[in-house]
Amino acid sequence: MLSFHKAVETDFSAVNQLIIDQLHSNVDLVENIGHYLVEAGGKRLRPLLVLLTANALGYTERGKQHLDLAAIIEFIHTATLLHDDVVDISNMRRGRLTANAKWGNAPSVLVGDFLYSRAFQMMVAIRDMEIMQILSDTTNTISEGEVQQLVNAKDPSVSEENYLNVIYKKTGALFEAACETAAVLSEASKPQKEALKRYGYHLGLAFQLVDDALDYEGDAEALGKNVGDDLAEGKPTLPLIYAMREGNKEEAELIAQAIREGGLDQLDTIVDIVKRSGALEYTADSARQQADLAIEQLQQLPDSPYKQAMVELAEFSIGRNH
């Protein structure tokens, strides 16, 4: 357990149990796939953000709905992963077979729908219209990001601005919502709510930037997925965008062709170009900037072990190898 998990260890355990309880269904396949996903583990950063934010704002002295909110955020995230893996035809996540590889595409999509609907059932029970609006808008934003990423696939002309917009929608938006909804639940001041929303936004971008860099320099066993997956799917991520921009004409065309065609035939050559171009350093610097901006937002919070854990989480997001 990492240090920022330890700050909310009791709450984190309670959320894990709540997730298992809320996976109950009269249809065995729903529970089988749901429990398979839960057992796979993962960092659970999004529900962690809810717990840290609520504790930092003193909410836990007044209520327990932050546990429900954390589970809701995790269900939304897990639903997107199920759908993502079907769209990307992925067969490995967190070191295990994806649900679609194990059970097929149709069950994965339908259980993803179940998790979305269970999240909204739990959301209604909180009885806060502002939280409902934030999370309904966020799920719509995530869906838009998924579609935009699909449009961008195998298109080497995607700009850095376009790429950043997609990673905000696919990743940053839910980080942002986790912090903002926890602040709403905690009845934070308007400046605190806005600062925490921005913290989540910048943290989400930092996290995804590092993820995209690790696709070209990470270790498959540590990552729990295949290195080169983004290239195989023809995804124009920042390391490729930068390498095409800064490399010579032949290198840029080789990368562009690999994006257009997908696959891993040229993986070793492209990894070499990406590394020599300085693309990984550029991506790491971009992530560092986002993490620094995230930490700046925490000035609105009183000092506490939870605030410190949020600083450590931002540092972890850019220093990890998986």
Buried (B, 14 or more C-beta within 10 A) or exposed (E): EEEBBEBBEEBBEBBBEBBBEBBEBEEEEBBBBBEBBBEBEBBBBBBBBBBBBBBBBBBBEEEEBBBBBBBBBBBBBBBBBBBBBBBBEBBBBBBBBBBBBBBEBEBBBBBBEBBBEBBBEBBEEBEBEEBBEBBEEBBEBBBBBBEBBEEBBBBBEBEBEBBBBBBBBBBBBBBBBBBBBBBBBBEBEEEBBBBBBBBBBBBBBBBBBBBBBBBBBBEBEEBBBBBBBBBBBBBBBBBBBBBBEBBEEEBBEBBBEBBEEBEBEBBEEBBEBBBEBBBBEBBBEBBBBBBBBBBBBBEBBEEBBBBBBBBBBBBBBBEBEB
